[in-house]
Amino acid sequence: MQKNFSQRCFSWFKQVLIFIGMLILMELPQSGLLLANNNQNIFLAWGLFFGFYALFFIVAFKFLKFKGLYRPWQSGNGRFLLWMWITLMGCKIIFTSLNMLIYHQETSANDQAS
């Protein structure tokens, strides 16, 4: 059965709201660090940082479980994660080497600023 226009609009609107909510949750840890940085309290900064990340993972896990998209650990997942990590490290080495060849610097301006 085809959805009518109002049902499609509501479904689209709901998906946009979920997307915006997830973006906000992803930005919370960095916001916690900025908030704590203004107070110059390192323990508060790290507490907010890890607390907001924990909140993000809990909400994401609950959402995936609610939608039926959560799949428990399967035997092939470990191999996939290992290959993803190796690929990311390879990309990092390649891009760092290119940065050294082209710009003659080992670290980027962002890394030097921190």
Protein Blocks (a to p, Z undefined) as FASTA:
>chain_A
ZZdfklmmmmmmmmmmmmmmmmmmmmmmmmmmmmmmmnopaklmmmmmmmmmmmmmmmmm
mmmmmnopaccddfklmmmmmmmmmmmmmmmmmmmmmmmmmnopabdfklmmZZ
